[in-house]
Amino acid sequence: MNAVAASALTRRFGDLTAVDSLSFEVAPGEIFGLVGPDGAGKTTTMRLLTSIMTPTSGDAWIHGNHVTSDADAVKNIIGYMSQRFGLYSDLTVMENIDFYADIYGVPRAGRSAAIDRLLAFSNLSPFTNRLAGNLSGGMKQKLGLACALVHTPKVLFLDEPTNGVDPVSRRDFWRILYQLLREGVTIFLSTAYLDEAERCSRIGLLHHGSLIALGAPQEVKTLMRGAIVEVAAPELRSAAAALRAVFPPRAVSLFGDRIHVAVDQASTGIPAVSDVLKKAALTVTTVREVPPSLEDIFVSVLSETPGATADASSK
């Protein structure tokens, strides 16, 4: 039985189709990432899968429980952490966890031991008496996670859990998620960070409510047509502007302190890129072919003619 399954799942708001006929499956013990920019439909999809919102059409199941007709059963076996988790800033760490334990009906017998484990698990043990409002962003996320786990869910839904969190806290958060995976918890998360998507077992690239690619990160990378030429140059923005004047604008992207240029093939693309920069009288450190990133893939797939979801696992 799949941990999560969706079939033609759709949600409309008037003339706007926020989620457009999504179909996918998530196996038990898997970490699945729904990847896309703001407005792609990630949060709406989460709300449909967690029985918070009713689909316009289509179906979804959590461990065989239908998200509409078996909503109560679904809510008993999932944990859900929204983008703005409902922590109570005037309650302490311990009071917040106790409050959510009461909401989920966690029995008093054995509750203390379970909470102590969660506190140790999330490194919150030294802060049990601190008000939630006085926690850092990363600690608030850990507290939100502890509250979502207090009833030992089978499937954990996390909506952009590391959005706005510093890099160190992001790393700590992922360490906790991997530990949950080892304990058999299925994790379904959404993220706008394509580097985080690399950490998932499988991913779905979401754009305007539609899945445009589905598969393991390395499988999705096989959808890339052509090659990626990476440019390192002191005057990065000037170099990017010069390249965009010659190459299709969507083919040229800034990646930190590098430029990525999508070309048909490296053998002709590298000389072409070098020639553009030479004619612009720009100093270049390196011009070389590199493996595509997931962001490169996202741009590449979007440039193709819209159609059915690209299933990388079938390649």
Steps between C-alpha positions, in 0.01 A plus 500: 500500500628846411553752777363777278320471167325754280292448187406798281492715814367844409406819684350807338425842643258654255685527169835421662620139498741486794557123480457342160433126480793377712568125499788344694586243768730512803629177652516441878830616650573731208580870506316667214561861402248720322719763338398828345503880531251708696155471346566156349224337707711330769302621803163425339620147420608455864159616625322259268713206613455581870118524476503871581356589159256308278607431141289630213551163333730201519603287796778451751573243768728482804579137587178399324285761674319735263576864578133599474289205612753382763621844612496418872709187445744699287546766767578233760792355303665814365703785639477834322729798535382798299717789384385699799465234765246588768732542795376703793764762571375561855538130592827328582655226289360233732157661517477509120589131471255407776229702329543313172516169685158583645364595156617168355367305799837361604440293817645639820654163575837496333468857371790637705741241365387570143539876546842460660608301196371771265680770696827309485439414135459866407764635743233700684554345845686805639221736389183340639415808711578759232206679339449396138496867402858534623639215290716550190355413159679166490386405851141593416516261205630224728222568749246492218640165392483363855134606523423331168666178621353481849237240398747285300356546149556259212535781246651840569402792275733802505415812301825684420640414845833681459375813326677800651714286733877551518729240333615344828141448618408360159778243533387405852140470384597260222703293745180456703301407188751229407471358849121487460544314171711238675210451740260432214315832480396600148580865428322713241643850479479800275791731429607781273866412567622279217813407694273347766320298235828316441458348847165336422439141387276627222372838390220653300563829318185712529420795275167686492334207678625234259769238546757549225745231615496212746776265617817469707720813482761324287228361273344845457840633394492264201215713361752772420545548128834637387775605740583762761798732455618665822669840492709657776580867445589801719227717345225243539194712423663665200591156368144375553360804318735444206398132478128578521538737207606204283352186660130458587447687831363189672817309407720727714469480880700628796607228748670671792836618368461310171295526181331198344428502127282228348635397157421227249840337544815586692736461201343796321356679803827561683666678203181701439480616863871587504465696176211711636695593812817571301312736267356678806858550626420321826756310706410132547638266766356172369258375237425129535228235478342398834229250598154662505345601832131451576449869433646450154258212449206709618582772248563244226172314553303826510644596164349187343149493357246459785357151522489192717720460803852389415553175691876472538482152655371359171807607305 
